Amino acid sequence: ALGASPQKMAFSEVYGALQTGVVDGQENTWSNIYGKKFFEVQDGTTETNHGIIDYLVVTNVDWWEGLDADVRDQMATILSEVTKTRNTEAYNVNQSNRQSILDAGGKIVELNAEQRQAWVDAMKPVWEQFKGDVGEANIAAAQAINAKH
C-alpha cells in the first residue's frame, strides 16, 4: 500500500541496519526509538499516531470461570484499575521519550490534516485486506476512532 519493502530482522539489528542504509526507516514507539537511539541514525521520524500503547491481561477461560464469583469480581476490579494505571504510565513514558528525542536534537515531522489524509487513503486497501480476519465491526470501530483524530 505504501510502496515499501518490509524487512524482517532481529530488533537488536535495527540500529545498525538504519546506520548502514540496509533499511530506510522503522516503525516503533517513542520509547523504543529513544531507548534504542534510532533517532541518531535516521533523518527524522514521522509522527503518524497510528498506534497505541496498551497492556492487557489474558487468562484461561476455564480457570477464570472456575473462580468464585466474588473473587472473579474483585480480580476484575483490581485488574481494571491496575491496567488503567499502567496504560496511563506507558503513555506518559512514551511522551517523555518523545520530548527526549527532541531535546537530543532528533527531528519529528508532524503531519498536517492533508498529509494525514493521504496516509489514511493509502492504507484503505489494507483495511479491506484484513476485514475478513478482523471483522467488519472491528474495522468500522477503528475507522470511527480514526475519523475523530
Summary of the structure (lengths in Angstrom):
residues: 149
radius of gyration: 19.4
end to end distance: 21.2
largest distance: 57.3
contacts: 304
relative contact order: 0.13
helix: 64%
strand: 4%
